[in-house]
Amino acid sequence: MAYRSLEECLLDLEKNGMLVRIKEEVDPYLQMAAIHLRVFEAGGPALLFENVKGSSFRAASNIFGTLERSQFIFRHQLKQVQQLIDLKSNPIEAIKHPINNFQAGLAAIKALPLKNPVSKPVLATKIRVQDLPLIHHWPMDGGAFVTLPQVYTEDADKPGIMNANLGMYRIQLNGNEYQLNSEIGLHYQLHRGIGVHQAKANKKGQPLKVSIFVGGPPSHTVAAVMPLPEGISEMTFAGVLGGRRFRYVYEDGYCISTDADFVITGEVDPGSNKPEGPFGDHLGYYSLQHPFPLLKVKQVYAKKNAIWPFTVVGRPPQEDTSFGQLIHAITGTAVQQEIPGLKEVHAVDAAGVHPLLLAVGSERYTPYAPAKQPAELLTIANHILGTGQLSLAKFLFITADEENKISAQNIGPYFEFLLSRIDTRRDIHFYTNTTIDTLDYSGNGLNSGSKVVLAAYGDKRRNLATEVPTALQSLNGFNNPQIAIPGVAVLQAGTFTTYEKAHAEMQALNDQLKEANLQGTNVNGYPNELVLIIIADDATFTAANINNFLWVSFTRSNPSHDMYGINSFTENKHWGCKGPLVLDARIKPHHAPPVEKDPATEKAIEHIFNKGGSLYGILK
């Protein structure tokens, strides 16, 4: 179905039992986010808030809360979009099968942006920032944020919509030092399209014109977050996915999405920054306050009966998890086709997406090597870490499976396969003093940290320990040993204070374990072995389930600083260890605090879920 507006989509969801209206007045300060979180966690429907305190506008959330709902929204266009992505990645396919792929190509041509000077519903009303639903998501947030924006900028060297960028970068609407109604904050990472545009504008000494679209057909929102292959316009993609051309017009020199519910326009002057944040982010922690570009607001527009869409991010899984699933369903094997030898790569949502990648590659170099060992896998790993948002990863595990039985999506079996084959003396490869995710505070500075590749290939070396070895049960300075997953133990230690003290603690652990027998009984010719030890603040929590293990281990550690090994050594600048790897995943003093719900707010929203409330019976 080609939705002409966000409201058409919401009415369609409601007609099919996928949306519930909330009629009670709800406070945008914490309450709306708390309701969203509770419904999302229960796998519940999309929500339409009809009575937002302090605003005359309605708001909607959890629109993309499940993959099934996203697929329903785009049910008539998904196949053509997938064909288009495949054709871009493999254009020879169009030559081989022109008739089969004709419709996809035709759909792309028909989806080119349409200048629309006649119908401009979004320009119906001029409003102020303070009139918007100012949704404050987490208690420590610096203010209200736009969490589903479509941020539009143009290239100063090649102006026009076909060379423009549409991205999803968070927007702070108030708080901190911002002058209400005239200033808002932009937060984006340096490598994104908007960053390139600002750099070009700065070089010319020009302000960067920015248009922020909120709402409109749901395809616009997805287009803003899609990691599209180079050469595919987000606006064209929105047209293909939505089955309706992206309609736009220029007003006072700004590009306006005429189908949007709201548009905010403004300029970013060269070098103009103000503190932005904190903000409860997708890693499950707050991103802290830092200087980010300041947008001087020119105008705010709203269509008649506009609806403000929003989401809430925090410790995964959240609604952006479903975004990721939809993107994976759409893009299919696009990344694999870009990287020779790569069969699969999985950015692990439970670990905050960017910190941890699991990959399966090919190993075709080893026929010329004396023994099976990672070779082509290392070439593939370098390519992965140089590709788009995959370059933000800190930990990349990569292996090859000649029988094609291992999938990076099946996390438990994947770790078991890799850990039973890894040679910790040979297969650990560090990248130091490099960039990581701006939102990740495990490194030694903003956007600064390290990476490590753990590449394993060859015959099985060991069985993995499923019981705590005796040697871990009576250690000085470490207690409460637990098995998180086969081959991985968790030890609890005191609060991390300094790296100097941590080095001494890890040396003490090494001294206690370097002569210890960490192997169990041989089974089928293989010893049961421990491969990885996680040092945590709370071992019971970390080992309680695989999601806790992933979240704690890979969001709270910087490979170069926090990875140790029992009986470690350095030989010709290569680091390895003869015993288990050790990862210090305790919270460090420079880490950001985790996001946590507000008990008073949880109590305040109970009436909406109780008998007589709009959401009574929704939670199963």
C-alpha positions as CSV (number, residue, x, y, z in Angstrom):
1,M,0.0,0.0,0.0
2,A,1.4,3.4,-1.0
3,Y,0.8,5.6,2.1
4,R,0.5,9.3,1.4
5,S,1.0,10.2,5.1
6,L,1.9,8.8,8.5
7,E,-1.8,9.0,9.5
8,E,-2.8,6.7,6.6
9,C,-0.3,4.1,7.8
10,L,-1.5,4.4,11.4
11,L,-5.1,4.0,10.3
12,D,-4.2,0.9,8.3
13,L,-2.4,-0.6,11.4
14,E,-5.4,0.2,13.5
15,K,-7.8,-1.5,11.0
16,N,-5.7,-4.6,11.2
17,G,-5.5,-4.7,15.0
18,M,-1.9,-3.4,15.2
19,L,-2.4,0.0,16.9
20,V,-4.1,1.1,20.1
21,R,-5.1,4.7,20.9
22,I,-4.2,6.2,24.3
23,K,-6.9,8.6,25.2
24,E,-5.6,9.7,28.7
25,E,-3.5,12.8,29.0
26,V,0.2,11.7,29.1
27,D,3.1,13.8,30.2
28,P,5.9,13.9,27.6
29,Y,8.4,14.1,30.5
30,L,9.3,10.4,31.0
31,Q,5.8,9.0,30.9
32,M,5.4,8.6,27.2
33,A,8.7,6.9,26.9
34,A,7.9,4.6,29.9
35,I,4.6,3.6,28.3
36,H,6.4,2.9,25.0
37,L,9.1,0.8,26.7
38,R,6.6,-1.3,28.6
39,V,4.5,-2.0,25.5
40,F,7.5,-2.7,23.3
41,E,9.0,-5.2,25.9
42,A,5.7,-7.1,25.8
43,G,5.7,-7.3,21.9
44,G,2.7,-5.0,21.9
45,P,1.1,-2.8,19.2
46,A,1.9,0.6,17.8
47,L,0.6,3.4,20.0
48,L,-1.2,6.7,19.2
49,F,-1.1,9.2,22.0
50,E,-4.1,11.4,21.5
51,N,-3.7,13.8,24.5
52,V,-0.1,14.9,24.9
53,K,0.3,17.3,27.9
54,G,1.5,20.7,26.9
55,S,1.0,20.2,23.1
56,S,-1.9,20.2,20.7
57,F,-0.3,17.6,18.5
58,R,-0.7,13.8,18.7
59,A,2.3,11.5,18.9
60,A,2.9,7.9,17.8
61,S,5.4,5.3,18.8
62,N,6.3,1.6,18.4
63,I,5.3,1.8,14.7
64,F,8.2,-0.4,13.7
65,G,8.2,-2.3,17.0
66,T,8.3,-5.8,15.4
67,L,9.7,-7.1,12.2
68,E,6.3,-8.5,11.3
69,R,4.7,-5.1,11.6
70,S,7.4,-3.4,9.5
71,Q,7.0,-6.1,6.8
72,F,3.2,-5.5,6.9
73,I,3.7,-1.8,6.4
74,F,5.9,-2.4,3.3
75,R,4.2,-5.6,2.2
76,H,3.6,-4.5,-1.4
77,Q,7.0,-3.0,-2.1
78,L,9.6,-5.2,-0.3
79,K,10.2,-7.6,-3.1
80,Q,11.0,-4.9,-5.6
81,V,13.3,-3.1,-3.1
82,Q,15.2,-6.3,-2.5
83,Q,15.6,-6.8,-6.3
84,L,16.8,-3.2,-6.6
85,I,19.5,-3.7,-3.9
86,D,20.6,-6.9,-5.5
87,L,20.8,-5.3,-9.0
88,K,23.0,-2.5,-7.6
89,S,25.3,-5.0,-5.9
90,N,25.3,-7.4,-8.9
91,P,24.4,-5.4,-12.1
92,I,25.4,-8.3,-14.4
93,E,22.2,-10.0,-13.1
94,A,20.1,-7.4,-15.0
95,I,21.9,-8.2,-18.2
96,K,21.4,-12.0,-17.7
97,H,17.7,-11.7,-16.8
98,P,16.4,-8.4,-18.2
99,I,12.7,-9.5,-18.2
100,N,12.8,-10.8,-14.6
101,N,14.3,-7.5,-13.3
102,F,12.4,-5.1,-15.5
103,Q,9.9,-4.3,-12.9
104,A,12.5,-3.4,-10.3
105,G,14.3,-1.1,-12.7
106,L,11.0,0.5,-13.7
107,A,10.1,1.0,-10.1
108,A,13.3,2.8,-9.4
109,I,12.8,5.2,-12.3
110,K,9.2,5.9,-11.2
111,A,10.5,6.6,-7.7
112,L,12.6,9.6,-8.6
113,P,11.9,12.6,-6.3
114,L,9.0,14.8,-7.5
115,K,9.1,18.6,-7.2
116,N,5.7,19.5,-5.9
117,P,5.0,23.2,-5.9
118,V,1.2,22.9,-5.8
119,S,0.4,20.6,-2.9
120,K,2.3,21.6,0.2
121,P,0.3,20.4,3.3
122,V,3.3,20.6,5.7
123,L,3.4,24.4,5.2
124,A,-0.1,24.8,6.5
125,T,1.0,26.3,9.9
126,K,4.1,28.0,11.2
127,I,4.7,27.0,14.8
128,R,7.5,27.2,17.4
129,V,9.7,24.5,18.9
130,Q,7.9,24.8,22.2
131,D,4.6,23.8,20.5
132,L,6.0,20.3,19.7
133,P,5.6,17.3,21.9
134,L,8.9,17.8,23.9
135,I,9.5,14.2,24.8
136,H,12.1,13.6,27.5
137,H,13.0,9.9,27.4
138,W,15.3,9.1,30.3
139,P,15.8,10.8,33.7
140,M,19.3,12.0,33.0
141,D,18.7,13.2,29.5
142,G,19.7,16.8,28.9
143,G,16.4,17.8,27.4
144,A,13.8,16.7,24.9
145,F,15.0,14.9,21.7
146,V,13.7,14.0,18.3
147,T,14.4,10.3,18.0
148,L,13.0,9.6,14.5
149,P,14.2,12.6,12.5
150,Q,15.0,12.7,8.8
151,V,17.9,15.2,8.5
152,Y,18.4,16.6,5.0
153,T,21.5,18.4,3.8
154,E,22.9,19.2,0.4
155,D,26.5,19.1,-1.0
156,A,27.8,22.6,-1.4
157,D,29.8,21.5,-4.5
158,K,26.9,19.6,-6.1
159,P,23.6,21.2,-4.8
160,G,20.3,19.5,-5.5
161,I,18.2,16.7,-4.2
162,M,19.9,13.9,-6.2
163,N,23.2,14.6,-4.4
164,A,21.7,15.3,-1.0
165,N,21.9,13.2,2.2
166,L,19.0,12.1,4.3
167,G,20.1,10.7,7.6
168,M,18.9,9.9,11.1
169,Y,20.9,12.0,13.6
170,R,19.4,12.8,16.9
171,I,18.2,16.3,17.6
172,Q,18.1,18.0,21.0
173,L,15.2,20.5,21.1
174,N,15.7,22.2,24.5
175,G,17.7,22.2,27.7
176,N,21.4,22.9,28.3
177,E,22.4,26.3,26.9
178,Y,20.0,26.3,24.0
179,Q,17.8,29.3,23.6
180,L,14.3,27.8,23.3
181,N,12.7,28.2,19.9
182,S,15.8,29.6,18.2
183,E,18.5,27.0,18.8
184,I,18.6,23.2,18.7
185,G,21.5,20.7,18.8
186,L,22.6,18.2,16.1
187,H,24.5,15.1,17.1
188,Y,26.2,13.0,14.3
189,Q,29.3,11.0,13.7
190,L,32.1,12.4,11.7
191,H,32.0,9.8,8.9
192,R,28.3,10.4,8.1
193,G,27.0,12.2,5.0
194,I,26.0,15.3,6.9
195,G,29.6,15.5,8.2
196,V,31.0,15.6,4.7
197,H,28.5,18.3,3.7
198,Q,29.3,20.4,6.7
199,A,33.1,20.1,6.0
200,K,32.5,21.4,2.4
201,A,30.3,24.2,3.6
202,N,32.9,25.2,6.3
203,K,35.7,25.2,3.6
204,K,33.6,27.7,1.6
205,G,32.9,29.7,4.7
206,Q,29.2,29.1,4.2
207,P,26.5,28.1,6.7
208,L,25.1,24.6,6.2
209,K,21.4,24.7,5.5
210,V,19.6,21.9,7.3
211,S,16.0,20.7,6.9
212,I,14.7,18.3,9.6
213,F,11.6,16.3,8.5
214,V,9.5,14.5,11.1
215,G,6.8,12.1,10.2
216,G,5.4,11.6,6.7
217,P,5.1,8.2,4.9
218,P,7.0,5.6,7.0
219,S,9.3,4.8,4.0
220,H,10.9,8.2,4.6
221,T,11.9,7.3,8.1
222,V,13.4,4.0,7.0
223,A,15.2,5.6,4.1
224,A,16.9,8.0,6.6
225,V,18.4,5.1,8.6
226,M,19.3,2.7,5.6
227,P,23.0,2.1,4.9
228,L,22.5,2.4,1.2
229,P,25.0,1.4,-1.4
230,E,26.9,4.3,-2.8
231,G,24.9,5.9,-5.7
232,I,21.4,5.2,-4.4
233,S,19.7,8.3,-3.2
234,E,17.8,8.1,0.1
235,M,14.9,10.0,-1.5
236,T,14.7,7.6,-4.4
237,F,14.9,4.6,-2.1
238,A,12.0,6.1,-0.1
239,G,10.0,6.3,-3.3
240,V,10.7,2.6,-4.1
241,L,10.0,1.4,-0.6
242,G,6.9,3.5,-0.2
243,G,5.5,3.0,-3.7
244,R,5.1,6.8,-3.8
245,R,7.6,9.4,-5.1
246,F,9.3,11.6,-2.5
247,R,7.6,15.0,-2.9
248,Y,9.5,18.2,-2.2
249,V,9.6,21.9,-2.8
250,Y,12.0,24.7,-1.9
251,E,10.9,27.4,0.6
252,D,13.2,30.3,1.5
253,G,16.1,28.3,0.1
254,Y,15.4,25.2,2.1
255,C,14.3,21.8,0.8
256,I,10.9,20.8,2.3
257,S,9.4,17.3,2.3
258,T,5.8,18.3,1.5
259,D,4.5,15.0,2.9
260,A,6.2,15.4,6.2
261,D,4.1,16.1,9.3
262,F,6.7,18.6,10.6
263,V,9.7,20.4,9.2
264,I,12.3,22.4,11.1
265,T,14.7,24.5,9.0
266,G,17.9,26.3,10.1
267,E,21.6,26.9,9.5
268,V,24.8,25.6,11.1
269,D,27.5,28.3,11.0
270,P,31.1,27.1,10.7
271,G,32.5,26.3,14.1
272,S,29.2,26.9,15.9
273,N,28.9,24.4,18.7
274,K,27.1,24.1,22.1
275,P,27.0,21.3,24.6
276,E,24.6,18.5,23.6
277,G,23.4,15.6,25.8
278,P,23.3,13.6,27.9
279,F,21.1,11.1,26.1
280,G,20.1,7.6,27.0
281,D,21.5,5.7,24.0
282,H,21.4,2.4,22.1
283,L,24.4,0.9,24.0
284,G,22.3,1.0,27.2
285,Y,24.2,3.8,28.7
286,Y,24.0,7.6,28.5
287,S,26.1,9.4,25.9
288,L,27.5,12.3,27.9
289,Q,27.5,16.0,27.2
290,H,29.9,17.2,24.5
291,P,30.1,20.1,22.1
292,F,28.1,19.4,18.9
293,P,26.9,21.6,16.0
294,L,24.4,24.3,16.8
295,L,21.4,24.7,14.5
296,K,20.0,28.2,14.4
297,V,16.3,27.7,13.8
298,K,14.8,29.5,10.8
299,Q,11.3,28.2,10.8
300,V,9.1,25.3,12.1
301,Y,6.2,24.1,10.0
302,A,3.4,21.6,10.8
303,K,0.6,20.1,8.6
304,K,-3.0,20.1,9.7
305,N,-3.6,17.4,12.3
306,A,0.1,16.5,12.3
307,I,1.4,13.4,14.2
308,W,4.8,13.4,16.0
309,P,6.5,10.0,15.7
310,F,9.0,8.9,18.2
311,T,10.9,5.9,19.6
312,V,13.0,5.2,22.7
313,V,16.5,3.8,22.6
314,G,18.3,2.2,25.5
315,R,19.8,-1.2,26.4
316,P,18.9,-3.5,23.5
317,P,16.6,-4.9,22.3
318,Q,14.6,-1.8,21.5
319,E,12.6,-0.7,18.5
320,D,15.8,0.1,16.6
321,T,16.5,-3.6,16.9
322,S,13.5,-4.1,14.6
323,F,14.9,-1.5,12.3
324,G,18.0,-3.5,12.0
325,Q,16.0,-6.7,11.3
326,L,14.1,-4.9,8.5
327,I,17.4,-3.5,7.0
328,H,18.8,-7.0,7.0
329,A,15.7,-8.4,5.3
330,I,15.9,-5.6,2.7
331,T,19.6,-5.6,2.0
332,G,20.1,-9.4,2.0
333,T,23.6,-10.2,0.7
334,A,24.6,-6.7,-0.3
335,V,27.6,-6.5,2.1
336,Q,28.7,-10.0,1.3
337,Q,28.8,-9.1,-2.4
338,E,30.9,-6.0,-1.6
339,I,33.5,-7.9,0.4
340,P,35.0,-10.9,-1.5
341,G,35.0,-14.1,0.5
342,L,32.5,-12.9,3.2
343,K,29.6,-15.2,3.7
344,E,27.9,-13.5,6.6
345,V,28.4,-10.7,9.1
346,H,26.2,-10.0,12.2
347,A,26.3,-6.8,14.2
348,V,25.2,-8.2,17.6
349,D,22.3,-6.2,18.9
350,A,22.6,-7.5,22.5
351,A,26.1,-6.0,22.6
352,G,24.9,-2.6,21.4
353,V,25.3,-3.4,17.6
354,H,28.6,-1.6,16.9
355,P,30.9,-3.1,19.6
356,L,30.7,-6.7,18.5
357,L,30.7,-8.3,15.0
358,L,30.5,-12.0,14.3
359,A,31.5,-13.1,10.8
360,V,31.8,-16.2,8.7
361,G,34.2,-16.1,5.7
362,S,36.0,-18.3,3.3
363,E,39.4,-19.8,3.8
364,R,40.8,-20.5,0.3
365,Y,44.4,-19.7,0.9
366,T,45.3,-22.6,3.1
367,P,45.9,-25.3,0.4
368,Y,49.2,-23.6,0.0
369,A,50.0,-23.4,3.7
370,P,51.6,-26.2,5.8
371,A,48.5,-26.3,8.1
372,K,45.0,-25.0,8.4
373,Q,45.2,-21.5,9.9
374,P,43.5,-18.1,9.3
375,A,44.9,-16.4,6.2
376,E,42.1,-15.2,3.8
377,L,40.0,-14.6,7.0
378,L,42.4,-11.8,8.0
379,T,42.1,-10.1,4.6
380,I,38.3,-10.3,4.9
381,A,38.5,-8.9,8.5
382,N,40.5,-5.9,7.3
383,H,37.9,-5.2,4.6
384,I,35.0,-5.5,7.1
385,L,36.7,-3.0,9.4
386,G,37.0,-0.6,6.5
387,T,33.4,-0.7,5.5
388,G,30.8,1.9,6.5
389,Q,29.4,1.5,10.0
390,L,31.1,-1.9,10.4
391,S,34.3,0.2,10.9
392,L,32.9,1.2,14.3
393,A,33.3,-2.3,15.7
394,K,35.7,-3.0,18.6
395,F,35.5,-6.8,18.6
396,L,35.4,-8.9,15.4
397,F,35.2,-12.6,15.7
398,I,35.6,-14.4,12.3
399,T,35.8,-18.0,11.3
400,A,35.3,-20.3,8.3
401,D,33.2,-23.4,8.1
402,E,33.9,-25.7,5.1
403,E,30.6,-27.5,5.7
404,N,28.5,-24.3,5.8
405,K,26.8,-25.3,9.0
406,I,27.7,-22.3,11.1
407,S,25.7,-19.0,11.1
408,A,26.7,-15.8,12.7
409,Q,23.0,-15.3,13.6
410,N,23.1,-18.3,16.0
411,I,25.3,-16.7,18.6
412,G,25.7,-19.6,21.0
413,P,26.7,-22.2,18.5
414,Y,28.9,-19.7,16.7
415,F,30.9,-19.0,19.8
416,E,31.2,-22.7,20.5
417,F,32.5,-23.4,17.0
418,L,35.0,-20.6,17.1
419,L,36.2,-21.0,20.7
420,S,36.8,-24.7,20.2
421,R,39.2,-23.9,17.3
422,I,41.0,-20.7,18.3
423,D,44.7,-20.7,19.0
424,T,45.2,-17.9,21.5
425,R,48.9,-17.9,20.9
426,R,48.4,-17.0,17.2
427,D,44.9,-15.8,16.4
428,I,44.6,-12.4,18.3
429,H,45.2,-9.3,16.2
430,F,45.0,-5.8,17.7
431,Y,44.4,-2.3,16.1
432,T,45.4,0.3,18.6
433,N,44.8,4.1,18.7
434,T,42.0,4.1,16.3
435,T,38.3,5.2,16.1
436,I,35.3,3.6,17.7
437,D,31.7,4.6,18.0
438,T,31.3,8.1,19.4
439,L,28.6,6.8,21.8
440,D,31.0,4.2,23.2
441,Y,32.8,5.4,26.4
442,S,34.9,2.3,26.9
443,G,37.9,3.8,25.0
444,N,40.4,6.4,26.1
445,G,38.6,9.4,24.7
446,L,35.7,10.5,22.6
447,N,35.6,8.4,19.4
448,S,39.0,6.9,20.4
449,G,39.8,3.3,21.3
450,S,41.0,0.1,19.8
451,K,39.9,-3.0,17.9
452,V,40.7,-6.7,18.0
453,V,40.2,-9.4,15.5
454,L,39.9,-13.0,16.8
455,A,40.2,-15.2,13.7
456,A,39.9,-18.9,14.1
457,Y,40.1,-21.6,11.5
458,G,41.1,-25.3,11.4
459,D,40.3,-28.5,13.1
460,K,38.7,-28.7,16.5
461,R,41.2,-28.3,19.3
462,R,39.2,-28.7,22.4
463,N,35.9,-29.3,24.1
464,L,34.7,-26.3,26.0
465,A,34.4,-26.3,29.8
466,T,30.8,-26.3,31.0
467,E,31.7,-26.4,34.7
468,V,33.8,-24.0,36.7
469,P,37.4,-25.4,37.0
470,T,38.5,-26.1,40.6
471,A,41.4,-23.6,40.2
472,L,38.9,-20.7,39.9
473,Q,37.0,-21.5,43.1
474,S,39.6,-20.3,45.7
475,L,41.3,-17.3,44.2
476,N,42.5,-14.3,46.1
477,G,40.9,-11.1,44.9
478,F,38.4,-12.9,42.6
479,N,35.2,-14.7,43.7
480,N,31.8,-16.0,42.6
481,P,33.0,-17.9,39.6
482,Q,30.3,-18.7,37.0
483,I,30.1,-20.3,33.6
484,A,28.5,-17.8,31.1
485,I,28.6,-20.0,28.0
486,P,30.7,-23.1,27.2
487,G,34.3,-22.1,27.4
488,V,33.7,-18.8,29.1
489,A,33.9,-18.2,32.8
490,V,33.0,-15.0,34.8
491,L,34.9,-13.9,37.9
492,Q,33.8,-11.1,40.2
493,A,36.3,-8.6,41.4
494,G,36.4,-5.3,43.3
495,T,35.6,-1.9,41.9
496,F,37.9,-0.8,39.1
497,T,39.8,2.3,40.2
498,T,42.8,2.8,37.9
499,Y,44.5,1.0,35.1
500,E,47.7,0.7,37.2
501,K,45.8,-1.1,39.9
502,A,44.0,-3.2,37.3
503,H,47.3,-4.3,35.7
504,A,48.4,-5.4,39.2
505,E,45.2,-7.3,39.8
506,M,45.5,-9.1,36.4
507,Q,49.1,-10.0,37.2
508,A,48.0,-11.4,40.5
509,L,45.4,-13.5,38.6
510,N,48.0,-14.7,36.2
511,D,50.3,-15.7,39.0
512,Q,47.6,-17.8,40.6
513,L,46.6,-19.5,37.4
514,K,49.7,-19.8,35.3
515,E,50.6,-23.2,36.8
516,A,47.0,-24.2,37.5
517,N,45.3,-27.1,35.7
518,L,42.4,-25.4,33.8
519,Q,41.5,-28.5,31.8
520,G,38.8,-31.0,32.6
521,T,38.5,-34.7,31.6
522,N,39.3,-35.6,28.1
523,V,36.2,-36.5,26.1
524,N,36.5,-38.1,22.7
525,G,40.2,-37.3,22.6
526,Y,39.6,-33.5,23.4
527,P,40.2,-31.8,26.8
528,N,37.5,-29.7,28.3
529,E,39.1,-26.2,28.4
530,L,38.4,-22.7,29.5
531,V,39.2,-20.2,26.7
532,L,37.9,-16.8,28.0
533,I,37.6,-15.3,31.5
534,I,35.4,-12.3,32.0
535,I,36.2,-10.0,35.0
536,A,32.9,-8.4,36.1
537,D,31.4,-6.3,38.8
538,D,28.6,-8.8,39.2
539,A,29.4,-12.3,38.0
540,T,25.9,-13.6,38.7
541,F,24.2,-11.0,36.6
542,T,26.8,-11.4,33.8
543,A,26.4,-15.1,33.5
544,A,22.6,-15.2,34.0
545,N,21.9,-15.3,30.3
546,I,23.7,-14.8,27.0
547,N,22.4,-11.3,26.5
548,N,23.9,-10.2,29.8
549,F,27.2,-11.8,28.9
550,L,27.3,-10.0,25.6
551,W,26.2,-6.6,26.9
552,V,28.6,-6.5,29.9
553,S,31.6,-8.1,28.1
554,F,31.7,-6.0,24.9
555,T,30.3,-2.6,25.9
556,R,32.5,-2.2,29.0
557,S,35.9,-3.1,27.6
558,N,38.5,-1.5,25.3
559,P,40.5,-4.3,23.7
560,S,44.0,-2.8,23.9
561,H,43.5,-1.8,27.6
562,D,41.3,-4.5,29.0
563,M,42.4,-7.7,27.3
564,Y,44.9,-9.8,29.1
565,G,45.9,-13.5,29.0
566,I,47.2,-16.2,31.3
567,N,50.8,-16.8,30.4
568,S,50.8,-14.0,27.8
569,F,53.8,-13.1,25.7
570,T,54.9,-10.7,23.0
571,E,57.0,-12.0,20.1
572,N,58.1,-9.8,17.2
573,K,55.3,-7.4,18.2
574,H,52.7,-10.1,18.1
575,W,50.8,-10.7,21.4
576,G,49.4,-14.0,22.4
577,C,48.8,-16.2,25.5
578,K,49.2,-19.9,26.3
579,G,46.3,-20.0,28.7
580,P,42.8,-18.4,28.7
581,L,42.2,-14.9,27.5
582,V,41.1,-12.5,30.2
583,L,38.7,-9.5,29.5
584,D,38.3,-6.9,32.2
585,A,34.7,-5.8,31.7
586,R,34.2,-4.0,35.0
587,I,32.7,-0.5,34.8
588,K,35.5,2.1,34.6
589,P,35.5,5.6,36.2
590,H,35.3,7.2,32.7
591,H,32.4,5.1,31.6
592,A,28.9,6.6,31.2
593,P,26.2,5.5,33.6
594,P,23.7,2.9,32.4
595,V,20.1,4.0,31.6
596,E,17.6,3.0,34.3
597,K,13.9,3.4,34.5
598,D,12.4,5.9,37.0
599,P,10.3,4.1,39.7
600,A,8.0,7.1,40.3
601,T,7.2,7.3,36.6
602,E,6.5,3.6,36.4
603,K,4.0,4.0,39.2
604,A,2.4,7.1,37.6
605,I,1.5,5.2,34.3
606,E,0.0,2.2,36.0
607,H,-3.6,3.5,35.6
608,I,-3.3,3.3,31.8
609,F,-2.6,-0.4,32.0
610,N,-5.2,-1.1,34.7
611,K,-8.9,-1.9,34.2
612,G,-10.6,1.1,32.5
613,G,-7.3,2.3,31.0
614,S,-6.6,2.5,27.3
615,L,-3.9,-0.2,27.5
616,Y,-5.8,-2.6,29.8
617,G,-5.3,-6.2,28.7
618,I,-2.6,-5.2,26.1
619,L,0.3,-6.8,28.0
620,K,0.1,-10.6,27.9
